Amino acid sequence: MSSQLSPELLLHAYSIGVFPMAESADDTEVFWVDPKRRGILPLDGFHISRSLKKRIRTCGYDISFNRDFSGVVHGCADRKETWINQEIHDAYCQLHDMGHAHSIEVWDNLELVGGVYGVSIGGAYFGESMFSRRKDGSKIALAYLTHHLAALGYVLIDTQFITDHLASLGGVEISRADYQSRLATAIAIDDIVFATSPVPTIQDVLQRNTHTS
């Protein structure tokens, strides 16, 4: 059954802990997902390895927030297998226009080389997808994003599932019941204004994320 993803429907879905996916970019069908085990990225537990710390210090990339939201969604969908179809792309761009979806971009001069996008409700940020066109592009984006969200007062970063990539950064898996409890606390907070400036400095990010190895 095809779903019309209105912004209102999406916001309601996230507020009760479910999110949409498609089987592929060309599939017009959208289905709803409510995992038994949920991935989160603790705001005080983001892990930066020594190699990633060095990469952040020396890469020379520029970081921005909400500069190219559509470009980040497109970057996330630009892979052999994706769950982002056109309806999902358009719906999240509408949420972005409403102030409920935000992106972080990693730039090599004028080229978009990495990023993350997600949905924001109250004190919760629901990470949707990320991509890299350069080594560690998505890891760098997440390091800046985690610092930014913590500084703004967010209390929950939802990653939906846990991958090896996310686990290496401190992501953990929790039960659905635990997630629902954390979600209720987070969305009870008044919507946080997702400031796009100032962008955290390298020193800001590395000082906050002291869990290194």
C-alpha positions as CSV (number, residue, x, y, z in Angstrom):
1,M,0.0,0.0,0.0
2,S,1.5,3.3,-1.1
3,S,1.9,6.0,1.6
4,Q,1.5,9.8,1.2
5,L,4.3,11.0,3.5
6,S,2.9,14.4,4.7
7,P,5.1,16.3,7.2
8,E,2.4,15.9,9.8
9,L,2.3,12.1,9.4
10,L,6.1,11.9,9.6
11,L,6.2,14.0,12.8
12,H,3.5,11.8,14.4
13,A,5.3,8.7,13.3
14,Y,8.6,9.8,14.9
15,S,6.9,10.9,18.0
16,I,5.7,7.3,18.6
17,G,8.9,5.7,17.5
18,V,8.4,4.5,13.9
19,F,10.0,5.6,10.7
20,P,9.5,5.0,6.9
21,M,11.6,3.1,4.4
22,A,11.3,2.0,0.8
23,E,12.7,-1.2,-0.7
24,S,14.7,0.7,-3.2
25,A,15.1,4.1,-4.9
26,D,12.7,3.0,-7.7
27,D,10.1,1.4,-5.4
28,T,7.0,3.6,-4.9
29,E,5.9,1.7,-1.8
30,V,6.8,3.0,1.6
31,F,6.6,0.8,4.8
32,W,6.9,1.7,8.5
33,V,9.5,0.2,10.8
34,D,9.5,-0.2,14.6
35,P,12.6,-2.2,15.5
36,K,12.5,-4.5,18.6
37,R,16.1,-3.3,19.4
38,R,17.0,0.4,18.8
39,G,20.2,2.1,18.1
40,I,21.2,5.3,19.9
41,L,24.3,7.4,20.0
42,P,24.9,8.6,23.6
43,L,25.6,12.4,23.6
44,D,28.2,11.9,26.3
45,G,29.7,8.8,24.8
46,F,30.8,9.6,21.3
47,H,34.1,7.9,20.7
48,I,36.9,9.5,18.6
49,S,39.8,7.2,17.8
50,R,43.3,8.5,17.6
51,S,43.2,8.1,13.8
52,L,39.9,10.0,13.5
53,K,41.2,12.8,15.8
54,K,44.2,13.2,13.5
55,R,41.9,13.2,10.5
56,I,39.7,16.0,12.0
57,R,42.8,18.0,12.8
58,T,44.5,17.7,9.4
59,C,41.7,17.2,6.7
60,G,41.1,20.9,6.1
61,Y,37.4,20.3,5.4
62,D,34.8,23.0,6.0
63,I,31.7,22.1,8.1
64,S,28.2,23.6,7.7
65,F,24.7,23.1,9.0
66,N,21.6,23.2,6.7
67,R,23.6,24.6,3.8
68,D,22.6,21.9,1.4
69,F,19.9,19.7,2.9
70,S,18.7,18.3,-0.4
71,G,22.3,17.6,-1.4
72,V,22.9,15.5,1.7
73,V,19.7,13.5,1.2
74,H,20.8,12.9,-2.4
75,G,24.3,11.9,-1.3
76,C,22.8,9.4,1.1
77,A,20.6,7.9,-1.6
78,D,23.5,7.8,-4.2
79,R,24.5,4.2,-3.6
80,K,23.9,0.8,-5.1
81,E,21.2,-0.1,-2.6
82,T,19.1,2.5,-0.8
83,W,15.8,2.8,1.0
84,I,15.4,6.5,0.0
85,N,13.0,6.9,-2.9
86,Q,11.7,10.1,-4.4
87,E,8.7,10.4,-2.0
88,I,11.0,10.1,1.0
89,H,13.5,12.6,-0.5
90,D,10.7,15.1,-1.1
91,A,9.0,14.6,2.3
92,Y,12.1,15.2,4.3
93,C,12.9,18.3,2.3
94,Q,9.4,19.6,3.3
95,L,10.2,18.8,6.9
96,H,13.5,20.7,6.5
97,D,11.5,23.7,5.1
98,M,9.4,23.6,8.2
99,G,12.4,23.5,10.6
100,H,12.0,19.9,11.6
101,A,14.8,18.3,9.6
102,H,18.5,19.3,9.6
103,S,21.7,18.4,7.9
104,I,25.4,18.7,8.5
105,E,27.7,19.0,5.5
106,V,31.4,18.3,5.1
107,W,33.0,20.2,2.2
108,D,36.3,19.9,0.4
109,N,36.4,23.3,-1.1
110,L,33.1,23.5,-2.9
111,E,32.5,19.7,-3.2
112,L,30.1,18.0,-0.8
113,V,32.1,15.0,0.5
114,G,30.1,13.8,3.5
115,G,27.1,14.5,5.6
116,V,24.3,13.4,7.9
117,Y,20.6,14.4,7.9
118,G,17.8,13.7,10.4
119,V,14.5,14.8,12.0
120,S,14.2,17.0,15.1
121,I,11.4,17.0,17.6
122,G,11.7,18.5,21.0
123,G,15.0,17.4,22.4
124,A,15.4,14.4,20.1
125,Y,17.3,14.1,16.9
126,F,16.4,11.1,14.7
127,G,19.4,10.4,12.5
128,E,18.2,9.2,9.1
129,S,21.2,8.5,7.0
130,M,24.8,9.6,6.3
131,F,27.3,9.3,3.5
132,S,31.0,9.7,2.7
133,R,32.8,10.6,-0.6
134,R,36.1,11.0,1.2
135,K,37.7,8.9,3.9
136,D,35.9,9.4,7.3
137,G,33.5,12.0,5.8
138,S,30.5,10.6,7.8
139,K,32.5,10.1,11.0
140,I,33.6,13.7,10.9
141,A,30.1,14.9,10.3
142,L,28.8,12.8,13.3
143,A,31.6,14.2,15.5
144,Y,30.5,17.8,14.8
145,L,26.8,17.0,14.9
146,T,27.1,15.2,18.3
147,H,28.9,18.2,19.8
148,H,26.4,20.6,18.3
149,L,23.4,18.7,19.5
150,A,24.8,18.4,23.1
151,A,25.6,22.1,23.1
152,L,22.0,23.0,22.1
153,G,20.5,20.8,24.8
154,Y,19.3,17.7,22.9
155,V,19.0,14.6,25.0
156,L,18.5,11.8,22.4
157,I,20.2,10.9,19.2
158,D,18.3,8.0,17.5
159,T,20.3,6.0,15.0
160,Q,17.5,3.5,14.3
161,F,19.9,0.5,14.0
162,I,23.4,-0.2,15.1
163,T,26.1,-1.0,12.5
164,D,29.8,-1.7,13.1
165,H,30.4,1.8,11.9
166,L,28.2,3.3,14.5
167,A,29.3,1.0,17.3
168,S,32.9,2.1,16.6
169,L,31.8,5.6,17.4
170,G,30.0,4.7,20.7
171,G,26.6,3.7,19.4
172,V,24.7,1.2,21.5
173,E,21.6,-0.9,21.2
174,I,18.7,-0.7,23.6
175,S,15.3,-2.3,24.0
176,R,12.2,-0.9,22.5
177,A,10.8,-0.2,26.0
178,D,14.0,1.7,27.0
179,Y,13.8,3.6,23.8
180,Q,10.2,4.5,24.2
181,S,11.0,5.9,27.7
182,R,13.9,8.0,26.4
183,L,11.8,9.1,23.5
184,A,8.9,10.3,25.8
185,T,11.4,12.4,27.8
186,A,13.0,13.9,24.8
187,I,9.9,14.9,22.9
188,A,8.4,16.5,26.0
189,I,11.1,19.2,25.7
190,D,10.1,22.3,23.8
191,D,11.4,22.3,20.3
192,I,15.0,23.3,20.3
193,V,16.1,25.9,17.7
194,F,18.7,24.2,15.6
195,A,21.2,27.0,15.3
196,T,23.3,26.9,12.1
197,S,26.1,29.1,13.6
198,P,28.5,29.2,15.1
199,V,29.9,26.0,13.7
200,P,32.0,24.2,16.4
201,T,35.7,24.6,16.1
202,I,38.1,21.6,15.8
203,Q,39.2,22.2,19.4
204,D,35.6,22.3,20.6
205,V,34.8,18.9,19.0
206,L,38.0,17.2,20.2
207,Q,37.7,18.6,23.8
208,R,34.1,17.5,24.2
209,N,34.8,14.0,22.7
210,T,37.6,12.9,25.0
211,H,36.9,9.1,24.7
212,T,39.9,8.3,22.6
213,S,41.9,5.1,22.1
